């Protein structure tokens, strides 16, 4: 963190990616989720990814990205579904919850961030575990 700042600080790659994602998110629902996530300092410090109409976050800036932060998917008929992509072991996705609004979906993501989740680091998921 920058001295005097209470918000997490992320690499410049994160800010650049947020700029791209905010300008290119397709569809009204996913755009609402992107803007709600960007408004939250903890999520704004993570690396955003939009794929197939869903919003994902990584704790690193390069592939392979982390997949331990919940993702936001638009539900058909409105609202959002928040899921974990890699938990529990042996399962592809674990339901976190459904939300009627983008802000509720973001609150679910934040409430289920992995322990010690901080700003994205420059590098890959493997770099998170190096001393």
Phi, psi and omega per residue, in radians:
X1 nan 2.587 3.059
X2 -1.329 2.464 -3.134
X3 -0.991 2.296 3.141
X4 1.545 -0.134 -3.133
X5 -1.701 2.488 3.078
X6 -1.831 -0.068 -3.138
X7 -1.676 2.509 3.072
X8 -1.064 2.531 3.106
X9 -1.846 2.385 -3.117
X10 -2.101 2.834 3.099
X11 -1.067 2.788 3.113
X12 -1.016 -0.534 3.104
X13 -1.027 -0.597 -3.129
X14 -1.189 -0.819 3.132
X15 -1.078 -0.715 3.124
X16 -1.126 -0.739 3.141
X17 -1.161 -0.709 3.079
X18 -1.029 -0.732 3.125
X19 -1.025 -0.790 3.136
X20 -1.136 -0.843 -3.103
X21 -1.105 -0.715 -3.133
X22 -1.144 -0.564 -3.129
X23 -1.470 -0.311 -3.013
X24 -2.067 -0.013 -3.096
X25 -1.124 2.254 -3.071
X26 -1.654 2.562 3.066
X27 1.449 2.489 -3.095
X28 -1.090 -0.748 -3.096
X29 -1.149 -0.872 -3.100
X30 -1.187 -0.574 3.072
X31 -1.088 -0.711 3.098
X32 -1.087 -0.699 3.125
X33 -1.168 -0.722 3.111
X34 -1.058 -0.818 -3.123
X35 -1.154 -0.688 3.106
X36 -1.141 -0.707 3.115
X37 -1.163 -0.736 3.135
X38 -1.089 -0.542 -3.139
X39 -1.251 -0.270 -3.120
X40 -1.701 2.109 -3.059
X41 -0.990 -0.657 -3.131
X42 -1.158 -0.701 -3.140
X43 -1.366 -0.567 3.100
X44 -1.109 -0.384 3.126
X45 -1.476 -0.143 3.103
X46 -1.651 2.840 -3.129
X47 -1.478 2.043 -3.090
X48 -1.529 2.554 3.081
X49 -2.420 2.327 3.038
X50 -2.004 2.201 -3.119
X51 -2.525 2.223 3.099
X52 0.916 0.707 3.077
X53 1.357 0.250 3.133
X54 -2.167 2.764 -3.085
X55 -1.957 2.205 -3.123
X56 -2.175 2.806 3.141
X57 -2.322 2.495 3.073
X58 -2.182 2.598 3.078
X59 -1.563 0.138 3.063
X60 -2.453 2.900 -3.004
X61 -1.764 -0.043 -3.092
X62 -2.319 2.700 3.098
X63 -1.287 2.432 0.029
X64 -1.345 2.313 3.114
X65 -1.371 2.866 3.045
X66 -1.309 2.721 3.087
X67 -2.319 0.580 -3.120
X68 -1.824 0.040 3.051
X69 -1.735 2.320 -3.139
X70 -0.991 2.648 3.137
X71 -1.961 2.754 -3.095
X72 -2.015 2.197 3.111
X73 -2.100 2.388 3.028
X74 -1.228 2.463 3.049
X75 -1.593 2.526 3.035
X76 -1.148 2.374 -3.100
X77 1.572 -0.065 3.094
X78 1.988 2.774 -3.131
X79 1.439 -2.964 -3.005
X80 -2.432 2.719 2.990
X81 -2.101 2.301 3.131
X82 -1.931 2.216 -3.095
X83 -2.377 2.704 2.947
X84 -1.658 2.410 -3.052
X85 -1.486 -0.396 -2.995
X86 -2.219 0.214 -3.094
X87 -2.225 2.610 -0.154
X88 -1.274 2.990 -3.138
X89 -0.994 2.371 3.138
X90 1.565 -0.066 3.135
X91 -2.118 2.500 -3.136
X92 -1.345 -0.643 -3.091
X93 -2.498 2.524 3.049
X94 -2.125 2.166 3.136
X95 -1.151 2.247 3.012
X96 -1.650 -0.812 3.102
X97 2.915 2.956 3.060
X98 -1.805 2.635 -3.133
X99 -2.439 2.488 3.117
X100 -1.439 -0.429 -3.103
X101 -2.237 2.817 3.087
X102 -1.078 -0.661 -3.136
X103 -1.144 -0.667 3.084
X104 -1.171 -0.674 3.107
X105 -1.100 -0.764 3.108
X106 -1.096 -0.709 3.109
X107 -1.063 -0.677 3.091
X108 -1.128 -0.746 3.108
X109 -1.047 -0.868 -3.102
X110 -1.071 -0.712 -3.132
X111 -1.167 -0.322 -3.105
X112 -2.056 0.434 3.047
X113 -1.147 2.549 3.110
X114 -1.135 2.670 3.109
X115 -0.970 2.421 3.102
X116 1.268 0.244 -3.130
X117 -1.164 2.119 3.132
X118 -2.258 -2.864 3.126
X119 -1.003 2.616 3.083
X120 -1.035 2.508 3.093
X121 -1.758 2.629 3.022
X122 -1.191 2.149 3.121
X123 2.269 -2.819 -3.072
X124 -1.836 3.086 3.096
X125 -1.025 -0.588 3.116
X126 -1.109 -0.540 -3.123
X127 -1.209 -0.371 3.119
X128 -1.157 -0.451 -3.045
X129 -1.769 0.078 3.120
X130 -1.560 2.472 3.116
X131 -1.175 nan nan
